[in-house]
Structures are given as structure tokens and as C-alpha cells.
């Protein structure tokens, strides 16, 4: 990956409709190329057992990279995309715990 990682994001793609059958070979080839193009930024790349959905955890230096990854996804016209930024769970728990104690007066 170029540059330093400053954010992690979970990207979920859920299929909403099937591409036209005559476009499937082209889309499958584009999907393989898309995966290779972004492989170095993907910490995780998984498909859900339902078959028409999946997710990736990406490590990027800037939010514009997330836009580039999602907008170039070959199945975007046939999918709903969800992006959630991720933070370290232990750091978030510690911050939340401190906030609750602060609000409760110590």
C-alpha cells in the first residue's frame, strides 16, 4: 500500500439484482481484475454464504481511496454498498468506559 494507513473501513456489498446473463463473463473478469488491483489494501476479503454478497476490510491513507475502491467495483450497479469506518475495539471500549464514568461524576 502506498502511504501510511490512517483508517480502516468495512465495506459490505449486498447484491440487489442480477446482471444480465450476457454481461456475466465480462463482469466476472472485471471483478477478478478489481480484486487484484486492490489486494494490497484489503486486510480481509470474504463472501457471505448466500453467494451474492460479501465484504472487505480495507486499510487506506485517505477516504478518497474508499471512494475509488467502491466506485470501481464492477457489481456496483447491481449492489447496495455500505461503508463503516473501524476503530480499535479496545481503544473504543476504554474511551467509552471513561466517558460513562465522567458523565456519572467519576
C-alpha positions as CSV (number, residue, x, y, z in Angstrom):
1,X,0.0,0.0,0.0
2,X,1.3,3.5,-0.8
3,X,1.5,5.9,2.1
4,X,0.7,5.3,5.7
5,X,-2.6,3.7,6.8
6,X,-4.6,6.1,8.7
7,X,-8.0,4.4,8.6
8,X,-9.7,1.1,8.3
9,X,-13.1,0.5,6.8
10,X,-15.5,-2.3,6.5
11,X,-17.1,-2.4,3.0
12,X,-20.2,-4.6,2.6
13,X,-21.7,-5.2,-0.8
14,X,-25.1,-6.8,-1.0
15,X,-26.4,-7.9,-4.3
16,X,-29.8,-6.3,-5.2
17,X,-30.3,-7.7,-8.7
18,X,-28.6,-10.0,-11.2
19,X,-26.6,-8.6,-14.0
20,X,-27.8,-9.5,-17.5
21,X,-26.5,-13.0,-18.4
22,X,-24.8,-11.8,-21.5
23,X,-22.6,-9.5,-19.3
24,X,-21.6,-12.1,-16.7
25,X,-18.3,-13.2,-18.3
26,X,-17.2,-9.5,-18.7
27,X,-18.2,-8.7,-15.1
28,X,-16.5,-11.8,-13.7
29,X,-13.3,-10.8,-15.5
30,X,-13.6,-7.2,-14.2
31,X,-14.2,-8.5,-10.7
32,X,-11.0,-10.5,-10.7
33,X,-9.1,-7.5,-12.0
34,X,-10.6,-5.3,-9.4
35,X,-9.6,-7.7,-6.6
36,X,-6.0,-7.8,-7.9
37,X,-5.9,-4.0,-8.2
38,X,-7.0,-3.5,-4.6
39,X,-5.5,-6.6,-3.0
40,X,-2.7,-4.7,-1.2
41,X,-5.3,-2.5,0.6
42,X,-7.5,-5.4,1.7
43,X,-6.9,-6.9,5.1
44,X,-9.9,-9.2,4.6
45,X,-11.9,-10.2,1.5
46,X,-14.8,-12.5,2.1
47,X,-18.0,-13.7,0.5
48,X,-21.2,-14.4,2.5
49,X,-22.7,-17.9,2.2
50,X,-25.7,-16.6,0.4
51,X,-23.5,-16.1,-2.6
52,X,-24.5,-12.6,-3.8
53,X,-22.9,-10.6,-1.0
54,X,-19.6,-10.1,0.6
55,X,-17.3,-7.7,2.4
56,X,-13.8,-6.4,2.7
57,X,-11.8,-4.7,5.4
58,X,-9.6,-2.1,3.7
59,X,-6.6,-0.2,5.1
60,X,-6.3,3.2,3.4
61,X,-4.5,6.5,3.8
62,X,-7.4,8.7,2.9
63,X,-11.2,8.4,2.5
64,X,-10.9,9.2,-1.2
65,X,-9.3,5.7,-1.6
66,X,-12.5,4.2,-0.2
67,X,-14.5,6.1,-2.8
68,X,-12.1,4.8,-5.5
69,X,-12.5,1.2,-4.3
70,X,-16.3,1.3,-4.1
71,X,-16.9,3.2,-7.3
72,X,-14.7,0.9,-9.4
73,X,-16.4,-2.2,-8.0
74,X,-17.8,-4.0,-11.1
75,X,-21.0,-5.0,-9.5
76,X,-21.9,-1.6,-8.1
77,X,-24.9,-1.1,-10.4
78,X,-26.3,-4.4,-9.0
79,X,-25.4,-3.9,-5.4
80,X,-26.1,-1.8,-2.3
81,X,-22.8,-0.7,-0.7
82,X,-22.3,0.0,3.0
83,X,-19.1,1.5,4.4
84,X,-18.3,1.6,8.1
85,X,-15.1,3.1,9.5
86,X,-13.5,0.9,12.0
87,X,-11.6,1.8,15.2
88,X,-9.7,-0.4,17.5
89,X,-12.2,-2.1,19.8
90,X,-10.1,-1.9,22.9
91,X,-9.4,1.8,22.4
92,X,-13.1,2.5,21.8
93,X,-14.1,0.5,24.9
94,X,-11.6,2.4,27.0
95,X,-12.8,5.7,25.7
96,X,-16.5,4.8,26.2
97,X,-15.8,3.5,29.7
98,X,-14.1,6.7,30.6
99,X,-16.9,8.8,29.1
100,X,-19.5,6.8,31.1
101,X,-17.6,7.3,34.3
102,X,-17.1,11.0,33.6
103,X,-20.8,11.5,32.9
104,X,-21.6,9.7,36.1
105,X,-19.4,12.0,38.1
106,X,-16.3,10.0,38.4
